[in-house]
Amino acid sequence: MVWFITVLVNVALLGITPPVGWIQGEHPFKDKEECELMIPLTAPVIHMNLQQATRGLGEVLEIVCMTESEWIERNVQLEHEVPDDLELKTKPKTPEGT
């Protein structure tokens, strides 16, 4: 199982719908413990990058480690669509539970 630092962001001030979503980092970690050790080291850069990308209109709500399938499932629960370029082994649950 591969883990990624994943960030819950709020961009409501930008008028994006849905306004909250999870962003998955690009660097994979071999286990959750290794991933979690990197959060304190990367959090300042994550906050700065989001502030620059959104010109101060975005907010980091949470930073955690999760797998790609967890990231996709949590975004589907927030009413995001599954990215077309991802091939999933299991279909994520929709907000309606289907």
C-alpha positions in Angstrom: 0.0 0.0 0.0 1.3 3.5 -0.9 0.6 6.6 1.2 0.5 10.3 0.2 0.4 13.5 2.2 -3.1 14.7 1.4 -4.5 18.2 2.1 -8.1 19.3 2.7 -8.5 22.7 1.3 -11.3 25.3 1.4 -11.5 27.6 -1.7 -15.1 28.9 -1.0 -13.8 32.5 -1.5 -12.9 31.6 -5.1 -16.4 30.6 -6.0 -15.4 27.0 -6.9 -18.0 24.3 -6.4 -17.7 22.2 -4.4 -15.7 24.6 -2.3 -13.9 22.0 -0.2 -11.7 19.1 -1.4 -8.8 16.9 -0.8 -5.6 17.4 -2.8 -3.2 14.4 -3.0 0.6 15.0 -2.9 2.8 13.7 -5.6 5.5 12.0 -3.5 4.5 8.4 -2.4 5.6 6.9 0.9 6.0 3.2 1.6 4.0 3.3 4.8 1.7 5.6 6.8 4.3 6.1 9.6 6.9 7.5 7.1 4.3 9.7 5.5 3.1 11.1 8.9 6.7 11.9 9.9 7.0 14.2 6.9 3.8 16.2 7.6 5.5 18.6 10.1 8.4 19.2 7.7 6.2 19.9 4.7 3.2 21.7 6.3 4.8 25.2 6.1 5.5 24.7 2.4 2.0 23.4 1.8 0.4 26.4 3.5 2.6 28.8 1.5 1.9 27.1 -1.8 -1.8 27.2 -1.3 -1.7 30.9 -0.2 0.3 31.7 -3.4 -1.9 29.6 -5.7 -5.1 31.1 -4.4 -3.8 34.6 -3.7 -4.8 34.3 -0.1 -8.3 33.1 -0.8 -7.7 29.4 0.0 -7.3 27.8 3.4 -5.7 24.5 4.5 -8.2 22.8 6.8 -6.3 19.5 7.5 -3.2 17.6 6.4 -3.2 13.8 6.8 -1.8 10.7 5.1 -4.0 8.5 3.1 -4.0 6.1 0.2 -5.2 7.1 -3.3 -8.4 5.1 -2.9 -9.1 6.9 0.4 -8.4 10.3 -1.2 -10.8 9.6 -4.1 -13.5 8.2 -1.8 -13.4 11.3 0.5 -13.6 13.6 -2.5 -16.6 11.7 -3.9 -18.3 12.1 -0.5 -17.7 15.9 -0.9 -19.4 15.6 -4.3 -16.3 15.8 -6.5 -16.1 13.6 -9.6 -13.5 10.8 -10.0 -10.7 12.0 -12.3 -11.0 10.4 -15.7 -7.3 9.4 -15.7 -7.5 7.2 -12.6 -8.2 3.5 -12.9 -9.7 2.2 -9.7 -9.7 -1.3 -8.4 -12.9 -0.6 -6.4 -15.6 1.9 -7.1 -15.8 4.6 -4.4 -19.0 5.1 -2.5 -21.1 8.0 -3.7 -22.8 10.4 -1.3 -26.0 8.4 -1.8 -24.2 5.2 -0.8 -24.3 3.6 -4.3 
